[in-house]
Amino acid sequence: MSTAQQSDEFLRDAKGRLVPVELVKPIDRTRDQLVSIIVAKAKNLREQIGAFKAEVFADIAAFIELSAEQYEVKLGGSKGNVTLTSYDGRFKIVRQIADHLAFDERLQAAHELISQCITEWSAGARSEIQALVNDAFQVDKQGHINTARVLGLRRLDIRDEKWQRAMKAIADSVQVTGSKPYVRVYERIGDSDQFQAIALDVAGA
């Protein structure tokens, strides 16, 4: 049976069965048509956004190269964050390269050293630190550790030698597993010094 015959005479249900159109309730047919139309529009919009993103990154990279040529400098790669602002200061574009971080096996050594510190310290004076540590090393449903919380432990001003060794172990265990580029477009709010992002996602539009 051809695809045309299937679409004209049958509708495929959720179990993959072909159901004659005349046996499908009108409201179900209307719903199916509505969903199909919205999905088609969404896919088309996704392609446009993808093309826009690629074009924007290429344009920004080309401009950075153009700007560097004024100083007879040749830039290599696309790493680095940059902010471009319109002449009147009303708009700005921010390109960011976000690194994805993960920890290797040395994080376990750090965890053990920190646990020893907490055991040695008086519980009453350090209960808040214990809560921070327990929270930092909790894993999510996918078994991942929140890197920001673990790295946040390094901001605690604790001079204990064992704690310092634990912080070094954390620093040494950090590995960059990849990076992802982002671009955000902002518009100034009136005459203030505040900017509001121009939403490019459905939820924020």
Phi and psi in degrees as GROMACS dihedral restraints (atoms count N, CA, C in turn):
[ dihedral_restraints ]
;  ai    aj    ak    al  type     phi  dphi    fc
    3     4     5     6     1   -74.7    20    10
    4     5     6     7     1   162.2    20    10
    6     7     8     9     1   -63.1    20    10
    7     8     9    10     1   -38.0    20    10
    9    10    11    12     1   -61.9    20    10
   10    11    12    13     1   -43.7    20    10
   12    13    14    15     1   -63.4    20    10
   13    14    15    16     1   -37.8    20    10
   15    16    17    18     1   -64.6    20    10
   16    17    18    19     1   -43.0    20    10
   18    19    20    21     1   -73.0    20    10
   19    20    21    22     1   -31.9    20    10
   21    22    23    24     1   -82.7    20    10
   22    23    24    25     1   -35.9    20    10
   24    25    26    27     1  -110.2    20    10
   25    26    27    28     1   -19.6    20    10
   27    28    29    30     1  -135.2    20    10
   28    29    30    31     1   156.4    20    10
   30    31    32    33     1  -123.5    20    10
   31    32    33    34     1   135.2    20    10
   33    34    35    36     1   -84.8    20    10
   34    35    36    37     1   127.3    20    10
   36    37    38    39     1   -87.0    20    10
   37    38    39    40     1  -177.1    20    10
   39    40    41    42     1   -65.8    20    10
   40    41    42    43     1   -19.1    20    10
   42    43    44    45     1   -96.2    20    10
   43    44    45    46     1     5.9    20    10
   45    46    47    48     1    86.5    20    10
   46    47    48    49     1     6.2    20    10
   48    49    50    51     1   -86.1    20    10
   49    50    51    52     1   143.8    20    10
   51    52    53    54     1   -87.9    20    10
   52    53    54    55     1   119.1    20    10
   54    55    56    57     1  -109.9    20    10
   55    56    57    58     1   127.6    20    10
   57    58    59    60     1   -54.7    20    10
   58    59    60    61     1   135.7    20    10
   60    61    62    63     1   -56.3    20    10
   61    62    63    64     1   -38.2    20    10
   63    64    65    66     1   -66.8    20    10
   64    65    66    67     1   -15.6    20    10
   66    67    68    69     1   -93.0    20    10
   67    68    69    70     1    -4.2    20    10
   69    70    71    72     1   -94.3    20    10
   70    71    72    73     1   130.9    20    10
   72    73    74    75     1   -60.3    20    10
   73    74    75    76     1   144.1    20    10
   75    76    77    78     1   -53.3    20    10
   76    77    78    79     1   -41.4    20    10
   78    79    80    81     1   -65.3    20    10
   79    80    81    82     1   -33.1    20    10
   81    82    83    84     1   -70.9    20    10
   82    83    84    85     1   -37.2    20    10
   84    85    86    87     1   -66.8    20    10
   85    86    87    88     1   -41.7    20    10
   87    88    89    90     1   -63.8    20    10
   88    89    90    91     1   -42.1    20    10
   90    91    92    93     1   -62.4    20    10
   91    92    93    94     1   -43.5    20    10
   93    94    95    96     1   -60.8    20    10
   94    95    96    97     1   -42.4    20    10
   96    97    98    99     1   -64.5    20    10
   97    98    99   100     1   -43.1    20    10
   99   100   101   102     1   -61.5    20    10
  100   101   102   103     1   -47.2    20    10
  102   103   104   105     1   -61.4    20    10
  103   104   105   106     1   -42.8    20    10
  105   106   107   108     1   -62.6    20    10
  106   107   108   109     1   -40.7    20    10
  108   109   110   111     1   -65.2    20    10
  109   110   111   112     1   -45.3    20    10
  111   112   113   114     1   -65.2    20    10
  112   113   114   115     1   -41.6    20    10
  114   115   116   117     1   -62.9    20    10
  115   116   117   118     1   -41.7    20    10
  117   118   119   120     1   -61.7    20    10
  118   119   120   121     1   -42.5    20    10
  120   121   122   123     1   -64.9    20    10
  121   122   123   124     1   -40.0    20    10
  123   124   125   126     1   -64.1    20    10
  124   125   126   127     1   -42.2    20    10
  126   127   128   129     1   -65.7    20    10
  127   128   129   130     1   -39.6    20    10
  129   130   131   132     1   -64.2    20    10
  130   131   132   133     1   -41.1    20    10
  132   133   134   135     1   -66.2    20    10
  133   134   135   136     1   -38.5    20    10
  135   136   137   138     1   -60.3    20    10
  136   137   138   139     1   -41.7    20    10
  138   139   140   141     1   -64.6    20    10
  139   140   141   142     1   -39.8    20    10
  141   142   143   144     1   -65.1    20    10
  142   143   144   145     1   -41.8    20    10
  144   145   146   147     1   -65.2    20    10
  145   146   147   148     1   -40.7    20    10
  147   148   149   150     1   -61.1    20    10
  148   149   150   151     1   -43.2    20    10
  150   151   152   153     1   -66.5    20    10
  151   152   153   154     1   -40.7    20    10
  153   154   155   156     1   -61.1    20    10
  154   155   156   157     1   -45.5    20    10
  156   157   158   159     1   -60.8    20    10
  157   158   159   160     1   -47.6    20    10
  159   160   161   162     1   -61.7    20    10
  160   161   162   163     1   -41.5    20    10
  162   163   164   165     1   -66.6    20    10
  163   164   165   166     1   -42.2    20    10
  165   166   167   168     1   -63.2    20    10
  166   167   168   169     1   -46.5    20    10
  168   169   170   171     1   -62.9    20    10
  169   170   171   172     1   -40.0    20    10
  171   172   173   174     1   -64.9    20    10
  172   173   174   175     1   -42.5    20    10
  174   175   176   177     1   -64.7    20    10
  175   176   177   178     1   -42.4    20    10
  177   178   179   180     1   -64.5    20    10
  178   179   180   181     1   -44.5    20    10
  180   181   182   183     1   -61.3    20    10
  181   182   183   184     1   -41.0    20    10
  183   184   185   186     1   -65.1    20    10
  184   185   186   187     1   -39.6    20    10
  186   187   188   189     1   -66.2    20    10
  187   188   189   190     1   -41.0    20    10
  189   190   191   192     1   -60.9    20    10
  190   191   192   193     1   -42.0    20    10
  192   193   194   195     1   -63.4    20    10
  193   194   195   196     1   -42.0    20    10
  195   196   197   198     1   -61.8    20    10
  196   197   198   199     1   -43.4    20    10
  198   199   200   201     1   -64.8    20    10
  199   200   201   202     1   -40.3    20    10
  201   202   203   204     1   -67.3    20    10
  202   203   204   205     1   -29.7    20    10
  204   205   206   207     1   -62.7    20    10
  205   206   207   208     1   -24.1    20    10
  207   208   209   210     1   -62.6    20    10
  208   209   210   211     1   -24.5    20    10
  210   211   212   213     1  -110.0    20    10
  211   212   213   214     1    14.6    20    10
  213   214   215   216     1    55.9    20    10
  214   215   216   217     1    43.6    20    10
  216   217   218   219     1  -116.8    20    10
  217   218   219   220     1   136.3    20    10
  219   220   221   222     1  -107.8    20    10
  220   221   222   223     1   116.8    20    10
  222   223   224   225     1   -89.7    20    10
  223   224   225   226     1   144.5    20    10
  225   226   227   228     1  -118.6    20    10
  226   227   228   229     1   141.6    20    10
  228   229   230   231     1    76.7    20    10
  229   230   231   232     1   176.5    20    10
  231   232   233   234     1  -117.6    20    10
  232   233   234   235     1    16.7    20    10
  234   235   236   237     1   -72.0    20    10
  235   236   237   238     1   155.0    20    10
  237   238   239   240     1   107.4    20    10
  238   239   240   241     1   146.5    20    10
  240   241   242   243     1   -91.4    20    10
  241   242   243   244     1   147.6    20    10
  243   244   245   246     1  -149.0    20    10
  244   245   246   247     1   144.8    20    10
  246   247   248   249     1  -121.5    20    10
  247   248   249   250     1   126.6    20    10
  249   250   251   252     1  -112.9    20    10
  250   251   252   253     1   130.3    20    10
  252   253   254   255     1  -120.5    20    10
  253   254   255   256     1   140.1    20    10
  255   256   257   258     1   -66.8    20    10
  256   257   258   259     1   159.2    20    10
  258   259   260   261     1   -58.9    20    10
  259   260   261   262     1   -36.7    20    10
  261   262   263   264     1   -85.9    20    10
  262   263   264   265     1    -0.3    20    10
  264   265   266   267     1    75.2    20    10
  265   266   267   268     1     8.7    20    10
  267   268   269   270     1   -80.5    20    10
  268   269   270   271     1   -33.2    20    10
  270   271   272   273     1  -123.0    20    10
  271   272   273   274     1   151.3    20    10
  273   274   275   276     1  -146.4    20    10
  274   275   276   277     1   149.6    20    10
  276   277   278   279     1  -121.3    20    10
  277   278   279   280     1   129.5    20    10
  279   280   281   282     1  -116.3    20    10
  280   281   282   283     1   120.9    20    10
  282   283   284   285     1  -104.1    20    10
  283   284   285   286     1   126.6    20    10
  285   286   287   288     1  -126.9    20    10
  286   287   288   289     1   142.0    20    10
  288   289   290   291     1  -112.3    20    10
  289   290   291   292     1   105.8    20    10
  291   292   293   294     1   -95.1    20    10
  292   293   294   295     1   123.4    20    10
  294   295   296   297     1   -82.9    20    10
  295   296   297   298     1   140.4    20    10
  297   298   299   300     1   -93.0    20    10
  298   299   300   301     1   122.3    20    10
  300   301   302   303     1  -106.7    20    10
  301   302   303   304     1   148.3    20    10
  303   304   305   306     1  -144.7    20    10
  304   305   306   307     1   164.8    20    10
  306   307   308   309     1  -112.2    20    10
  307   308   309   310     1   143.0    20    10
  309   310   311   312     1   -93.3    20    10
  310   311   312   313     1  -163.8    20    10
  312   313   314   315     1   -65.9    20    10
  313   314   315   316     1   -17.8    20    10
  315   316   317   318     1   -67.1    20    10
  316   317   318   319     1   -16.7    20    10
  318   319   320   321     1   -64.0    20    10
  319   320   321   322     1   -32.2    20    10
  321   322   323   324     1   -65.0    20    10
  322   323   324   325     1   -37.5    20    10
  324   325   326   327     1   -64.3    20    10
  325   326   327   328     1   -41.1    20    10
  327   328   329   330     1   -62.1    20    10
  328   329   330   331     1   -43.3    20    10
  330   331   332   333     1   -61.2    20    10
  331   332   333   334     1   -41.8    20    10
  333   334   335   336     1   -65.9    20    10
  334   335   336   337     1   -43.0    20    10
  336   337   338   339     1   -62.4    20    10
  337   338   339   340     1   -42.3    20    10
  339   340   341   342     1   -64.8    20    10
  340   341   342   343     1   -41.0    20    10
  342   343   344   345     1   -61.2    20    10
  343   344   345   346     1   -39.5    20    10
  345   346   347   348     1   -64.9    20    10
  346   347   348   349     1   -39.6    20    10
  348   349   350   351     1   -59.9    20    10
  349   350   351   352     1   -48.0    20    10
  351   352   353   354     1   -63.7    20    10
  352   353   354   355     1   -37.4    20    10
  354   355   356   357     1   -64.9    20    10
  355   356   357   358     1   -38.8    20    10
  357   358   359   360     1   -75.6    20    10
  358   359   360   361     1   -30.0    20    10
  360   361   362   363     1   -78.4    20    10
  361   362   363   364     1   156.6    20    10
  363   364   365   366     1   -68.8    20    10
  364   365   366   367     1   130.6    20    10
  366   367   368   369     1   -63.2    20    10
  367   368   369   370     1   -36.8    20    10
  369   370   371   372     1   -62.7    20    10
  370   371   372   373     1   -42.6    20    10
  372   373   374   375     1   -81.7    20    10
  373   374   375   376     1   -19.0    20    10
  375   376   377   378     1  -119.2    20    10
  376   377   378   379     1    18.8    20    10
  378   379   380   381     1   -63.3    20    10
  379   380   381   382     1   -35.6    20    10
  381   382   383   384     1   -67.7    20    10
  382   383   384   385     1   -34.2    20    10
  384   385   386   387     1   -69.4    20    10
  385   386   387   388     1   -39.4    20    10
  387   388   389   390     1   -60.1    20    10
  388   389   390   391     1   -39.4    20    10
  390   391   392   393     1   -64.4    20    10
  391   392   393   394     1   -42.0    20    10
  393   394   395   396     1   -61.7    20    10
  394   395   396   397     1   -43.2    20    10
  396   397   398   399     1   -65.9    20    10
  397   398   399   400     1   -46.3    20    10
  399   400   401   402     1   -60.3    20    10
  400   401   402   403     1   -38.9    20    10
  402   403   404   405     1   -68.5    20    10
  403   404   405   406     1   -39.4    20    10
  405   406   407   408     1   -65.3    20    10
  406   407   408   409     1   -36.0    20    10
  408   409   410   411     1   -95.1    20    10
  409   410   411   412     1     7.5    20    10
  411   412   413   414     1   -71.9    20    10
  412   413   414   415     1   144.2    20    10
  414   415   416   417     1  -103.5    20    10
  415   416   417   418     1   153.2    20    10
  417   418   419   420     1   -85.1    20    10
  418   419   420   421     1  -171.3    20    10
  420   421   422   423     1   -65.3    20    10
  421   422   423   424     1   -23.1    20    10
  423   424   425   426     1   -90.7    20    10
  424   425   426   427     1     2.5    20    10
  426   427   428   429     1    82.2    20    10
  427   428   429   430     1    16.3    20    10
  429   430   431   432     1   -97.4    20    10
  430   431   432   433     1   146.9    20    10
  432   433   434   435     1   -95.5    20    10
  433   434   435   436     1   139.3    20    10
  435   436   437   438     1   -72.4    20    10
  436   437   438   439     1   109.3    20    10
  438   439   440   441     1   -63.1    20    10
  439   440   441   442     1   -38.0    20    10
  441   442   443   444     1   -62.3    20    10
  442   443   444   445     1   -40.4    20    10
  444   445   446   447     1   -68.4    20    10
  445   446   447   448     1   -41.3    20    10
  447   448   449   450     1   -65.0    20    10
  448   449   450   451     1   -47.5    20    10
  450   451   452   453     1   -64.6    20    10
  451   452   453   454     1   -26.9    20    10
  453   454   455   456     1   -64.1    20    10
  454   455   456   457     1   -24.2    20    10
  456   457   458   459     1   -62.7    20    10
  457   458   459   460     1   -26.6    20    10
  459   460   461   462     1   -70.3    20    10
  460   461   462   463     1   -15.8    20    10
  462   463   464   465     1   -81.9    20    10
  463   464   465   466     1   -10.9    20    10
  465   466   467   468     1   -72.2    20    10
  466   467   468   469     1   129.5    20    10
  468   469   470   471     1   -86.0    20    10
  469   470   471   472     1    79.3    20    10
  471   472   473   474     1  -119.3    20    10
  472   473   474   475     1   123.2    20    10
  474   475   476   477     1   -90.6    20    10
  475   476   477   478     1    -6.8    20    10
  477   478   479   480     1   -51.8    20    10
  478   479   480   481     1   131.5    20    10
  480   481   482   483     1   -61.3    20    10
  481   482   483   484     1   -39.7    20    10
  483   484   485   486     1   -68.6    20    10
  484   485   486   487     1   -38.5    20    10
  486   487   488   489     1   -63.0    20    10
  487   488   489   490     1   -41.0    20    10
  489   490   491   492     1   -62.8    20    10
  490   491   492   493     1   -37.9    20    10
  492   493   494   495     1   -65.1    20    10
  493   494   495   496     1   -37.1    20    10
  495   496   497   498     1   -65.2    20    10
  496   497   498   499     1   -40.3    20    10
  498   499   500   501     1   -65.8    20    10
  499   500   501   502     1   -36.0    20    10
  501   502   503   504     1   -66.8    20    10
  502   503   504   505     1   -38.7    20    10
  504   505   506   507     1   -63.2    20    10
  505   506   507   508     1   -38.6    20    10
  507   508   509   510     1   -63.3    20    10
  508   509   510   511     1   -46.9    20    10
  510   511   512   513     1   -60.8    20    10
  511   512   513   514     1   -42.2    20    10
  513   514   515   516     1   -70.6    20    10
  514   515   516   517     1   -23.9    20    10
  516   517   518   519     1   -83.5    20    10
  517   518   519   520     1   -12.2    20    10
  519   520   521   522     1   -71.3    20    10
  520   521   522   523     1   128.6    20    10
  522   523   524   525     1  -126.3    20    10
  523   524   525   526     1   135.7    20    10
  525   526   527   528     1   -85.5    20    10
  526   527   528   529     1   113.2    20    10
  528   529   530   531     1   -96.3    20    10
  529   530   531   532     1    -6.8    20    10
  531   532   533   534     1   165.8    20    10
  532   533   534   535     1   174.8    20    10
  534   535   536   537     1  -143.1    20    10
  535   536   537   538     1   155.2    20    10
  537   538   539   540     1  -137.4    20    10
  538   539   540   541     1   128.4    20    10
  540   541   542   543     1   -84.5    20    10
  541   542   543   544     1   145.0    20    10
  543   544   545   546     1  -129.8    20    10
  544   545   546   547     1   149.9    20    10
  546   547   548   549     1  -133.8    20    10
  547   548   549   550     1   133.5    20    10
  549   550   551   552     1  -130.1    20    10
  550   551   552   553     1   139.2    20    10
  552   553   554   555     1  -113.0    20    10
  553   554   555   556     1   131.6    20    10
  555   556   557   558     1  -124.7    20    10
  556   557   558   559     1   150.9    20    10
  558   559   560   561     1  -126.4    20    10
  559   560   561   562     1   135.3    20    10
  561   562   563   564     1   -65.6    20    10
  562   563   564   565     1   140.2    20    10
  564   565   566   567     1   -86.5    20    10
  565   566   567   568     1   103.2    20    10
  567   568   569   570     1    56.8    20    10
  568   569   570   571     1  -131.0    20    10
  570   571   572   573     1  -102.7    20    10
  571   572   573   574     1    12.9    20    10
  573   574   575   576     1   -80.3    20    10
  574   575   576   577     1   179.1    20    10
  576   577   578   579     1   -98.5    20    10
  577   578   579   580     1    15.4    20    10
  579   580   581   582     1  -100.5    20    10
  580   581   582   583     1   145.3    20    10
  582   583   584   585     1  -118.9    20    10
  583   584   585   586     1   147.3    20    10
  585   586   587   588     1  -118.3    20    10
  586   587   588   589     1   133.2    20    10
  588   589   590   591     1   -68.6    20    10
  589   590   591   592     1   138.9    20    10
  591   592   593   594     1   -83.7    20    10
  592   593   594   595     1   108.9    20    10
  594   595   596   597     1   -65.7    20    10
  595   596   597   598     1   131.4    20    10
  597   598   599   600     1  -114.9    20    10
  598   599   600   601     1     8.6    20    10
  600   601   602   603     1  -112.5    20    10
  601   602   603   604     1   156.2    20    10
  603   604   605   606     1   -60.8    20    10
  604   605   606   607     1   -42.0    20    10
  606   607   608   609     1   -66.3    20    10
  607   608   609   610     1   -34.8    20    10
  609   610   611   612     1   -93.8    20    10
  610   611   612   613     1    -6.1    20    10
